[in-house]
């Protein structure tokens, strides 16, 4: 499949993007959390599980993939290209120090997307040059959901959106109170963890975020 075909799939990176994180879920069922987020209007779900072996994560990933299919949403796996292939995810998300994009592409199926995290304009443009199908920019605001984050801010988000052709996803400290600022800065999608997964009612939290985004 040509990169332009992946680009058509990447255009679905829009709206609310929820990371279902095993640590943030505090023991709650990850597939149920994903289902709640989808009912609330999430358009992209990423599974991030640093706690369990991949063989144990695979059945959960397949359940979430099926749920995303039911809702017409995209399903992304964090970090593990082999797991993304095994569960036939729509894509893989990489950090700056994860598997390089070229090596990940060699493992993935031709139609599977690659997204990459960036804190600097230069990093985002380099990620796109290397073949990233979408660009994550953050941390936009201070966050406690992930350690070792670097500040990016709204101005970096604006600049990346101006210069990049790939969809741009904002992440980091985003919630109902500030999500409108992020949309105004040009984000195609807004990625959250604790704002949904840490909420007492994840479905309602997702629904309120989507409304605050003006969608």
C-alpha positions as CSV (number, residue, x, y, z in Angstrom):
1,X,0.0,0.0,0.0
2,X,1.3,3.4,-1.0
3,X,1.9,6.1,1.6
4,X,-1.0,8.1,0.1
5,X,-3.4,5.3,1.1
6,X,-2.1,5.4,4.7
7,X,-2.6,9.2,4.5
8,X,-6.3,8.6,3.8
9,X,-6.6,6.5,6.9
10,X,-4.6,9.1,8.9
11,X,-7.2,11.7,8.0
12,X,-9.4,9.8,10.5
13,X,-7.1,11.1,13.3
14,X,-9.6,13.7,14.3
15,X,-11.5,14.7,17.5
16,X,-11.0,13.0,20.8
17,X,-8.1,10.6,21.1
18,X,-8.0,8.6,24.3
19,X,-5.0,6.6,25.6
20,X,-6.2,3.7,27.7
21,X,-3.3,3.3,30.0
22,X,-3.0,0.3,32.3
23,X,-1.4,2.3,35.1
24,X,-3.9,5.2,34.9
25,X,-6.8,2.7,34.9
26,X,-5.9,1.5,38.4
27,X,-7.0,-2.1,37.8
28,X,-10.2,-1.3,35.9
29,X,-10.9,-3.4,32.8
30,X,-9.1,-1.7,29.9
31,X,-11.5,-2.9,27.2
32,X,-14.4,-1.5,29.3
33,X,-12.6,1.8,29.6
34,X,-12.1,1.9,25.9
35,X,-15.8,1.1,25.3
36,X,-16.9,3.9,27.7
37,X,-14.6,6.4,25.8
38,X,-16.1,5.3,22.5
39,X,-19.6,5.6,23.7
40,X,-18.7,9.1,24.8
41,X,-17.5,10.1,21.3
42,X,-13.8,9.1,21.2
43,X,-12.6,8.7,17.6
44,X,-9.2,7.1,18.3
45,X,-8.2,4.7,21.1
46,X,-4.6,3.9,22.0
47,X,-3.7,1.0,24.2
48,X,-0.6,1.6,26.4
49,X,0.3,-1.2,28.8
50,X,3.7,-1.1,30.4
51,X,2.6,-3.5,33.2
52,X,1.9,-6.8,31.5
53,X,3.5,-9.2,29.1
54,X,2.6,-8.8,25.5
55,X,1.0,-12.3,25.4
56,X,-1.4,-11.2,28.1
57,X,-2.1,-7.8,26.4
58,X,-2.9,-9.4,23.0
59,X,-6.5,-10.6,23.9
60,X,-7.3,-7.2,25.4
61,X,-5.9,-5.5,22.3
62,X,-8.1,-7.7,20.1
63,X,-11.2,-6.8,22.1
64,X,-10.5,-3.1,21.8
65,X,-9.8,-3.4,18.1
66,X,-13.2,-5.0,17.6
67,X,-14.9,-2.3,19.7
68,X,-13.2,0.4,17.6
69,X,-14.5,-1.3,14.4
70,X,-18.0,-1.2,15.9
71,X,-17.7,2.5,16.4
72,X,-15.8,3.3,13.2
73,X,-12.8,4.5,15.3
74,X,-9.1,3.9,14.9
75,X,-7.1,1.7,17.2
76,X,-3.5,2.4,18.0
77,X,-0.9,0.3,19.9
78,X,1.8,2.1,21.9
79,X,5.4,1.1,21.4
80,X,5.2,-2.5,20.3
81,X,5.2,-3.1,16.5
82,X,4.9,-6.8,16.8
83,X,1.8,-6.5,19.0
84,X,0.3,-4.0,16.5
85,X,0.7,-6.6,13.8
86,X,-0.6,-9.4,15.9
87,X,-3.9,-7.6,16.8
88,X,-4.2,-5.9,13.4
89,X,-4.3,-2.4,14.9
90,X,-4.8,0.5,12.6
91,X,-1.4,1.9,13.8
92,X,1.5,2.2,16.1
93,X,2.6,5.1,18.3
94,X,6.3,5.7,19.0
95,X,8.2,8.0,21.3
96,X,11.4,9.7,20.4
97,X,13.4,6.9,22.0
98,X,11.3,3.9,20.8
99,X,12.0,1.8,17.7
100,X,13.0,4.1,14.8
101,X,10.3,4.7,12.2
102,X,12.2,3.0,9.4
103,X,12.6,-0.2,11.5
104,X,9.0,-0.1,12.7
105,X,7.8,0.3,9.2
106,X,9.7,-2.9,8.2
107,X,7.7,-4.8,10.9
108,X,4.2,-3.3,10.3
109,X,1.8,-4.1,7.6
110,X,1.8,-1.6,4.7
111,X,-1.5,0.0,5.7
112,X,-0.7,0.5,9.4
113,X,-0.1,4.0,10.5
114,X,2.9,5.3,12.6
115,X,2.5,8.2,14.9
116,X,5.4,9.8,16.8
117,X,5.7,12.0,19.9
118,X,7.4,15.4,19.6
119,X,8.1,18.3,21.9
120,X,9.9,20.6,19.4
121,X,9.0,21.9,16.0
122,X,12.2,20.4,14.6
123,X,11.4,17.0,16.0
124,X,7.9,17.0,14.5
125,X,9.2,18.0,11.0
126,X,11.9,15.3,11.3
127,X,9.3,12.7,12.3
128,X,7.3,13.6,9.2
129,X,10.4,13.5,7.0
130,X,11.1,10.0,8.3
131,X,7.6,8.8,7.4
132,X,5.3,9.4,10.4
133,X,1.7,9.4,9.4
134,X,0.6,11.7,12.2
135,X,2.5,13.9,14.7
136,X,1.8,14.1,18.4
137,X,2.9,17.4,20.1
138,X,3.3,17.8,23.8
139,X,3.3,18.3,26.6
140,X,1.0,21.2,25.9
141,X,0.3,21.8,29.6
142,X,1.9,20.3,32.7
143,X,0.9,16.7,33.2
144,X,1.3,14.0,35.8
145,X,0.0,11.1,33.6
146,X,3.5,10.4,32.2
147,X,6.9,10.9,33.6
148,X,9.8,12.5,31.7
149,X,7.6,14.7,29.5
150,X,9.0,17.9,28.0
151,X,7.1,21.1,27.7
152,X,5.9,22.0,24.2
153,X,3.1,24.5,24.7
154,X,0.5,26.0,22.5
155,X,2.9,28.1,20.4
156,X,4.8,24.9,19.4
157,X,1.5,23.3,18.5
158,X,0.5,26.3,16.3
159,X,3.9,26.2,14.5
160,X,3.8,22.5,13.8
161,X,0.3,22.8,12.5
162,X,1.4,25.6,10.1
163,X,4.5,23.7,8.8
164,X,3.4,20.0,8.8
165,X,1.1,18.3,6.3
166,X,0.4,15.3,8.6
167,X,-2.4,15.4,11.2
168,X,-1.4,17.0,14.5
169,X,-2.4,15.5,17.8
170,X,-2.1,17.6,21.0
171,X,-1.3,15.9,24.3
172,X,-0.4,16.8,27.8
173,X,-2.5,18.2,30.7
174,X,-5.5,18.7,28.5
175,X,-9.0,18.7,30.1
176,X,-12.4,20.3,29.8
177,X,-11.2,23.6,31.1
178,X,-8.5,24.2,28.5
179,X,-9.3,22.0,25.5
180,X,-10.9,25.0,23.6
181,X,-7.5,26.7,23.6
182,X,-5.9,23.6,22.1
183,X,-8.5,23.4,19.3
184,X,-8.0,27.1,18.6
185,X,-4.3,26.5,18.2
186,X,-5.0,24.1,15.4
187,X,-5.0,20.6,16.8
188,X,-6.7,18.0,14.5
189,X,-7.1,15.7,17.5
190,X,-6.8,16.1,21.3
191,X,-5.2,13.2,23.2
192,X,-6.0,12.6,26.9
193,X,-5.3,10.0,29.5
194,X,-6.4,11.0,33.0
195,X,-9.2,13.3,31.9
196,X,-11.1,10.2,30.7
197,X,-9.4,7.1,32.1
198,X,-9.0,8.7,35.5
199,X,-12.6,9.9,35.7
200,X,-15.3,8.3,37.8
201,X,-17.5,8.2,34.7
202,X,-15.2,7.8,31.6
203,X,-18.1,7.9,29.2
204,X,-19.5,11.2,30.5
205,X,-16.0,12.7,30.8
206,X,-15.4,11.8,27.1
207,X,-18.8,13.3,26.1
208,X,-18.1,16.5,28.0
209,X,-14.7,16.8,26.4
210,X,-16.1,16.3,22.9
211,X,-18.7,19.1,23.6
212,X,-16.0,21.4,24.9
213,X,-14.0,20.8,21.7
214,X,-17.0,22.1,19.8
215,X,-17.6,18.8,18.0
